[in-house]
Amino acid sequence: MLSLFLTIVLPVVILSWGKDKLGLSTQQAFIVALLFPLVYGLYELIRSKRIGFNPIIGVVGVLLTGGIGLLKLNPKWVAIKEGVVPLGFAAAILVSAWMGKPLARVILSQVLDKPRIDAALAERGNADEYERKTGVATYLLAGTFLLSAILNYSLAKAIVNAPAGTDAFNKQLGKMTALSFPVITVPVMIVLMGTLIYIWMTVTKLTGLELEEVMKQPEKKGRTRTKPQPAVAEPPITTERIDRGE
């Protein structure tokens, strides 16, 4: 919910009513509206400590939109930008598959218990089948980004046509952002969920393990155990110690 509020709701409000209701100039409203998704995307990258598709797409998209608005470029570049960013990720995923290192496996390795899965696959003789089906998952993932690129471009092309740097441009960006959730996010999430279901079914079927068993388990943070100190050997009893009364 916080992500939805910071990346869609607040920017829409500021772009649509920043000048009329909040007393901001056209440029101020544009910059402030972009700051929320930009800061949130950077925060997610730092917090998760790993490269994720969503934060990167968000940050790159915001920076490109900011450049178009501040440089007052032709509004057609908004539609091009909306399509090119996810299309670039789709191309990268396909290239990774052709190079024999599918990104789907890289992503899966972040959430799945790979050593346990590899052992179960080897035991059941399904390692080759697993490799083939995760390769298919890579193409499904690329298809998700391709769908996103088509929907993004079509929506921006249909809405944004006012000159950059104007209040009308801001309001059109606000409208595009508001419609992006039902028109783009929901369909893409449905396709993505279908891909994930395919992956989970493949993994559990080929390994014979339950879903909970193939997921990486978070490290439990308990009390730090104090390492037992090695016993100190007593010096041997000597006549000198006896004389001293020890």
C-alpha positions in Angstrom: 0.0 0.0 0.0 2.8 2.4 0.8 4.4 1.7 -2.6 1.1 2.4 -4.3 0.6 5.7 -2.4 4.1 7.0 -3.0 4.5 6.0 -6.7 1.0 6.6 -8.0 -1.4 8.4 -5.6 0.9 11.3 -4.5 2.4 12.0 -8.0 -1.1 12.0 -9.5 -2.4 14.5 -6.9 0.6 16.8 -7.3 0.7 16.7 -11.1 -3.1 17.2 -11.4 -3.7 19.8 -8.7 -0.2 21.1 -7.7 -0.6 24.4 -9.5 -4.3 25.0 -8.9 -4.7 23.8 -5.3 -1.2 23.6 -3.8 0.2 26.9 -5.1 3.2 25.3 -6.9 4.6 26.4 -10.2 4.3 24.1 -13.1 8.0 23.1 -12.8 7.9 22.8 -9.0 4.8 20.4 -9.3 6.6 18.4 -11.9 9.8 18.0 -9.8 8.0 17.3 -6.5 5.8 14.7 -8.1 8.8 12.8 -9.5 10.7 12.9 -6.2 8.4 10.5 -4.4 8.8 7.5 -6.8 12.5 8.3 -7.3 13.3 8.4 -3.6 11.1 5.3 -3.0 12.8 3.4 -5.8 16.3 4.2 -4.5 15.2 3.3 -0.9 14.0 -0.1 -2.1 17.3 -0.8 -3.9 19.3 0.1 -0.8 17.0 -1.8 1.6 16.8 -5.0 -0.4 20.6 -4.9 -1.1 20.0 -6.6 -4.4 19.2 -5.5 -8.0 15.4 -5.9 -8.6 13.5 -5.3 -11.7 10.8 -3.1 -10.2 13.0 -0.6 -8.4 15.3 -0.3 -11.4 12.5 0.2 -13.8 11.0 2.8 -11.5 14.2 4.8 -11.0 15.2 4.7 -14.7 11.6 5.6 -15.8 11.5 8.6 -13.4 14.9 9.9 -14.4 13.9 9.7 -18.1 10.6 11.4 -17.5 12.3 14.1 -15.6 14.8 14.7 -18.4 11.9 15.0 -21.0 10.0 17.4 -18.8 12.9 19.6 -17.7 14.5 19.7 -21.2 11.0 20.4 -22.7 11.4 17.7 -25.4 8.7 16.6 -27.8 6.0 14.7 -25.8 6.3 11.7 -28.2 9.4 10.8 -26.2 7.2 10.0 -23.2 5.5 7.2 -25.1 8.9 6.0 -26.5 10.4 6.0 -23.0 7.4 4.1 -21.6 7.8 1.4 -24.2 11.6 1.2 -24.4 12.4 0.7 -20.7 10.4 -2.6 -20.2 11.3 -3.6 -23.8 15.0 -3.3 -22.9 14.5 -5.7 -19.9 12.6 -8.2 -22.2 15.6 -8.1 -24.6 18.1 -8.6 -21.8 16.1 -11.6 -20.6 16.1 -13.1 -24.1 19.8 -12.5 -24.6 20.5 -14.2 -21.3 18.6 -17.3 -22.5 20.4 -17.4 -25.8 23.7 -17.2 -23.9 22.8 -20.2 -21.8 22.5 -18.2 -18.6 18.7 -17.6 -18.3 17.8 -14.7 -15.9 14.9 -16.7 -14.6 17.3 -19.1 -12.9 19.3 -16.1 -11.4 16.0 -14.7 -10.0 14.9 -18.1 -8.7 18.2 -18.6 -6.9 17.4 -15.6 -4.8 14.3 -17.2 -3.3 14.7 -20.9 -3.7 16.9 -23.3 -1.7 19.1 -24.3 -4.6 21.3 -26.9 -2.8 18.3 -28.8 -1.6 16.6 -28.6 -5.0 19.7 -29.8 -6.8 20.0 -32.7 -4.4 16.3 -33.7 -4.9 16.6 -33.3 -8.7 19.8 -35.5 -8.8 18.1 -38.1 -6.7 15.0 -38.3 -9.0 17.0 -37.9 -12.2 15.1 -34.7 -13.2 18.0 -32.2 -13.5 17.8 -32.0 -17.3 14.0 -31.5 -17.3 14.4 -28.8 -14.6 16.9 -26.9 -16.8 14.6 -27.1 -19.8 11.5 -25.9 -18.0 13.2 -23.0 -16.2 14.4 -22.0 -19.7 10.7 -21.9 -20.7 10.1 -19.7 -17.6 12.7 -17.2 -18.9 10.7 -16.7 -22.1 7.5 -16.3 -20.1 9.2 -13.6 -18.0 10.4 -11.9 -21.2 6.8 -12.0 -22.5 5.6 -10.2 -19.3 8.0 -7.3 -20.0 7.0 -7.3 -23.7 3.3 -7.0 -22.7 4.3 -4.1 -20.3 6.1 -2.3 -23.1 3.1 -2.5 -25.5 0.6 -1.4 -22.9 2.9 1.4 -21.6 3.6 2.8 -25.1 -0.1 2.6 -26.1 -1.3 4.4 -23.0 1.2 7.2 -23.2 0.6 7.7 -26.9 -3.1 8.0 -26.3 -2.9 10.5 -23.5 0.3 12.6 -23.5 0.4 15.2 -26.4 0.8 18.6 -24.7 4.1 20.4 -24.8 6.5 19.5 -22.1 6.9 22.0 -19.3 3.3 23.1 -19.4 0.5 22.6 -16.8 -1.4 20.6 -19.4 1.6 18.3 -19.8 1.7 17.7 -16.0 -2.0 16.9 -15.9 -1.7 14.5 -18.7 1.2 12.8 -17.0 -1.0 12.6 -13.9 -3.8 11.0 -15.8 -1.5 8.5 -17.4 0.0 7.6 -14.0 -3.5 7.1 -12.6 -4.6 4.8 -15.4 -1.3 2.9 -15.4 -2.5 0.7 -12.5 -5.7 -0.7 -14.0 -4.5 -0.6 -17.6 -0.9 -1.8 -17.2 -0.1 -3.1 -13.7 -3.1 -5.4 -13.2 -2.7 -7.2 -16.6 1.1 -7.5 -16.2 0.6 -8.9 -12.6 -1.8 -11.5 -13.8 0.7 -12.7 -16.4 3.5 -12.6 -13.9 1.5 -14.6 -11.4 0.8 -17.2 -14.1 4.5 -17.4 -14.7 5.3 -17.9 -11.0 2.6 -20.6 -10.6 4.2 -22.4 -13.6 7.6 -22.2 -11.9 6.3 -23.4 -8.5 4.4 -26.3 -10.0 7.5 -27.3 -12.0 9.9 -27.1 -9.0 7.6 -29.1 -6.7 6.7 -31.7 -9.3 10.3 -32.4 -10.4 11.8 -32.4 -6.9 8.9 -34.1 -5.0 9.2 -31.4 -2.3 6.5 -29.1 -0.9 6.6 -25.4 -1.7 7.7 -24.5 1.8 10.6 -27.0 1.5 12.1 -25.5 -1.6 11.9 -21.9 -0.4 14.9 -20.3 1.3 14.4 -20.0 5.0 15.2 -16.8 6.7 18.1 -17.0 9.1 16.7 -17.1 12.7 18.0 -14.3 14.9 18.4 -15.8 18.3 20.6 -15.1 21.3 24.3 -15.3 20.6 25.6 -18.4 22.3 28.8 -17.9 24.3 31.4 -20.3 23.1 32.6 -22.5 26.0 36.0 -21.5 27.2 38.6 -24.3 27.1 39.5 -25.7 30.5 42.8 -24.4 31.9 45.0 -27.3 32.9 46.1 -27.2 36.5 49.9 -27.2 36.8 51.3 -30.4 38.2 51.7 -30.7 42.0 55.4 -30.2 42.9 57.3 -30.1 46.1 57.7 -26.3 45.5 53.9 -25.8 45.5 53.5 -28.0 48.6 56.2 -25.8 50.4 54.1 -22.7 49.5 51.0 -24.3 50.9 49.1 -24.6 47.5 
